[in-house]
Amino acid sequence: MRVLVVDDSNLIRSRLIRIFSAGGNVDVIGSTGDEEFDLLKSFNPDIVVLDIKLNKRSGVDILKSIKTTSPGTIVAMLTNYYDQYYLNRCKELGADYFFDKSMDFEKLADLINDFESLH
């Protein structure tokens, strides 16, 4: 299974890569949000973990592009902006999951582990 982590925080990105890599057969790479479209084509991830607020780009815009070009890719939004507006907007654009950075790392890890065990 392939997971792409798009987050501009080195700390968050490194932590997620470490958590997901501890699973079994999971290939994980990280992106700051500058090169994710090239990585989508070359890495062809099964799951994209995507931050809503990036330094140079909007994760919401990236979500829209991913779901337009690769509708089968699972996208899990991960954010500090866990409110109804972003939740609704991301669901409208096709986000499969929505996680809060402050308390949902274990839930996100469980998602990756569950997905891996099914494939």
MIMI-362403 format. One record per residue (C-alpha): x, y, z. Coordinates in Angstrom, 1 decimal. Example, Ala and Ser with C-alpha at 12.3 -4.5 7.8 and 13.67 -1.06 7.14 Angstrom:
BEGIN
<r><east>12.3</east><north>-4.5</north><up>7.8</up></r>
<r><east>13.7</east><north>-1.1</north><up>7.1</up></r>
***
This chain:
BEGIN
<r><east>0.0</east><north>0.0</north><up>0.0</up></r>
<r><east>1.2</east><north>3.5</north><up>-0.8</up></r>
<r><east>0.5</east><north>6.6</north><up>1.3</up></r>
<r><east>1.3</east><north>10.2</north><up>0.4</up></r>
<r><east>1.5</east><north>12.6</north><up>3.3</up></r>
<r><east>1.0</east><north>16.3</north><up>2.3</up></r>
<r><east>1.8</east><north>18.6</north><up>5.2</up></r>
<r><east>4.0</east><north>21.7</north><up>5.3</up></r>
<r><east>5.1</east><north>20.9</north><up>8.9</up></r>
<r><east>8.3</east><north>18.8</north><up>9.0</up></r>
<r><east>7.3</east><north>17.6</north><up>12.5</up></r>
<r><east>3.9</east><north>16.4</north><up>11.5</up></r>
<r><east>5.0</east><north>14.9</north><up>8.2</up></r>
<r><east>7.9</east><north>13.1</north><up>9.9</up></r>
<r><east>5.7</east><north>11.8</north><up>12.7</up></r>
<r><east>3.0</east><north>10.5</north><up>10.2</up></r>
<r><east>5.7</east><north>8.8</north><up>8.0</up></r>
<r><east>7.1</east><north>7.1</north><up>11.1</up></r>
<r><east>3.7</east><north>6.0</north><up>12.4</up></r>
<r><east>2.6</east><north>4.6</north><up>9.0</up></r>
<r><east>5.9</east><north>3.0</north><up>8.2</up></r>
<r><east>5.7</east><north>1.0</north><up>11.5</up></r>
<r><east>2.8</east><north>-0.9</north><up>10.0</up></r>
<r><east>3.7</east><north>-3.7</north><up>7.6</up></r>
<r><east>3.8</east><north>-3.4</north><up>3.9</up></r>
<r><east>3.3</east><north>0.4</north><up>3.7</up></r>
<r><east>5.3</east><north>2.7</north><up>1.4</up></r>
<r><east>5.1</east><north>6.3</north><up>2.7</up></r>
<r><east>6.4</east><north>9.5</north><up>1.2</up></r>
<r><east>5.9</east><north>13.1</north><up>2.3</up></r>
<r><east>5.3</east><north>16.3</north><up>0.5</up></r>
<r><east>5.2</east><north>19.9</north><up>1.6</up></r>
<r><east>2.4</east><north>20.7</north><up>-0.9</up></r>
<r><east>4.6</east><north>21.9</north><up>-3.7</up></r>
<r><east>5.1</east><north>18.7</north><up>-5.7</up></r>
<r><east>2.1</east><north>16.6</north><up>-4.8</up></r>
<r><east>0.8</east><north>16.4</north><up>-8.4</up></r>
<r><east>4.0</east><north>14.9</north><up>-9.7</up></r>
<r><east>4.0</east><north>12.5</north><up>-6.8</up></r>
<r><east>0.4</east><north>11.5</north><up>-7.5</up></r>
<r><east>1.4</east><north>10.5</north><up>-11.0</up></r>
<r><east>4.7</east><north>8.8</north><up>-10.2</up></r>
<r><east>3.9</east><north>7.3</north><up>-6.7</up></r>
<r><east>0.3</east><north>6.5</north><up>-7.4</up></r>
<r><east>-0.8</east><north>6.5</north><up>-3.8</up></r>
<r><east>-3.7</east><north>4.5</north><up>-2.4</up></r>
<r><east>-4.3</east><north>7.1</north><up>0.3</up></r>
<r><east>-3.4</east><north>10.8</north><up>0.5</up></r>
<r><east>-3.3</east><north>12.4</north><up>4.0</up></r>
<r><east>-3.7</east><north>16.1</north><up>3.3</up></r>
<r><east>-3.5</east><north>19.1</north><up>5.5</up></r>
<r><east>-6.1</east><north>21.8</north><up>4.8</up></r>
<r><east>-3.8</east><north>24.8</north><up>5.4</up></r>
<r><east>-0.4</east><north>24.7</north><up>3.6</up></r>
<r><east>2.2</east><north>27.5</north><up>3.3</up></r>
<r><east>1.8</east><north>28.1</north><up>-0.4</up></r>
<r><east>-1.4</east><north>26.2</north><up>-1.3</up></r>
<r><east>-4.8</east><north>25.3</north><up>-0.1</up></r>
<r><east>-5.3</east><north>21.7</north><up>0.8</up></r>
<r><east>-9.0</east><north>22.2</north><up>-0.2</up></r>
<r><east>-7.9</east><north>23.1</north><up>-3.7</up></r>
<r><east>-5.6</east><north>20.1</north><up>-3.8</up></r>
<r><east>-8.4</east><north>17.8</north><up>-2.6</up></r>
<r><east>-10.6</east><north>19.1</north><up>-5.4</up></r>
<r><east>-7.8</east><north>18.4</north><up>-8.0</up></r>
<r><east>-7.1</east><north>14.9</north><up>-6.6</up></r>
<r><east>-10.7</east><north>13.9</north><up>-6.7</up></r>
<r><east>-11.1</east><north>15.3</north><up>-10.3</up></r>
<r><east>-8.0</east><north>13.5</north><up>-11.6</up></r>
<r><east>-7.9</east><north>10.4</north><up>-9.4</up></r>
<r><east>-11.4</east><north>9.9</north><up>-8.0</up></r>
<r><east>-10.5</east><north>6.4</north><up>-6.6</up></r>
<r><east>-7.8</east><north>7.8</north><up>-4.4</up></r>
<r><east>-8.8</east><north>7.9</north><up>-0.7</up></r>
<r><east>-8.2</east><north>11.3</north><up>0.8</up></r>
<r><east>-8.0</east><north>11.8</north><up>4.5</up></r>
<r><east>-8.0</east><north>15.5</north><up>5.5</up></r>
<r><east>-5.9</east><north>16.3</north><up>8.6</up></r>
<r><east>-6.2</east><north>19.7</north><up>10.2</up></r>
<r><east>-6.2</east><north>22.1</north><up>13.1</up></r>
<r><east>-9.3</east><north>23.7</north><up>11.6</up></r>
<r><east>-11.7</east><north>21.1</north><up>12.6</up></r>
<r><east>-15.0</east><north>23.0</north><up>12.3</up></r>
<r><east>-18.3</east><north>22.5</north><up>10.5</up></r>
<r><east>-17.4</east><north>24.8</north><up>7.5</up></r>
<r><east>-14.2</east><north>22.8</north><up>6.6</up></r>
<r><east>-15.9</east><north>19.5</north><up>7.3</up></r>
<r><east>-18.8</east><north>20.3</north><up>5.0</up></r>
<r><east>-16.6</east><north>21.8</north><up>2.3</up></r>
<r><east>-14.2</east><north>18.8</north><up>2.2</up></r>
<r><east>-17.1</east><north>16.3</north><up>2.2</up></r>
<r><east>-18.6</east><north>18.2</north><up>-0.7</up></r>
<r><east>-15.4</east><north>17.9</north><up>-2.6</up></r>
<r><east>-15.1</east><north>14.2</north><up>-2.0</up></r>
<r><east>-12.9</east><north>13.8</north><up>1.1</up></r>
<r><east>-13.3</east><north>10.3</north><up>2.5</up></r>
<r><east>-12.2</east><north>11.2</north><up>6.0</up></r>
<r><east>-11.6</east><north>14.2</north><up>8.2</up></r>
<r><east>-9.3</east><north>14.1</north><up>11.2</up></r>
<r><east>-8.3</east><north>16.7</north><up>13.9</up></r>
<r><east>-4.5</east><north>17.1</north><up>14.3</up></r>
<r><east>-4.8</east><north>17.7</north><up>18.0</up></r>
<r><east>-6.4</east><north>14.4</north><up>18.8</up></r>
<r><east>-6.9</east><north>12.0</north><up>15.9</up></r>
<r><east>-3.4</east><north>10.6</north><up>15.1</up></r>
<r><east>-4.4</east><north>7.2</north><up>16.5</up></r>
<r><east>-7.6</east><north>7.2</north><up>14.4</up></r>
<r><east>-5.6</east><north>8.0</north><up>11.3</up></r>
<r><east>-3.1</east><north>5.3</north><up>12.1</up></r>
<r><east>-6.0</east><north>2.8</north><up>12.6</up></r>
<r><east>-7.4</east><north>3.8</north><up>9.2</up></r>
<r><east>-4.1</east><north>3.1</north><up>7.5</up></r>
<r><east>-3.7</east><north>-0.3</north><up>9.3</up></r>
<r><east>-7.3</east><north>-1.3</north><up>8.5</up></r>
<r><east>-6.9</east><north>-0.4</north><up>4.9</up></r>
<r><east>-3.6</east><north>-2.3</north><up>4.7</up></r>
<r><east>-5.2</east><north>-5.4</north><up>6.2</up></r>
<r><east>-7.9</east><north>-5.3</north><up>3.6</up></r>
<r><east>-5.5</east><north>-5.2</north><up>0.7</up></r>
***
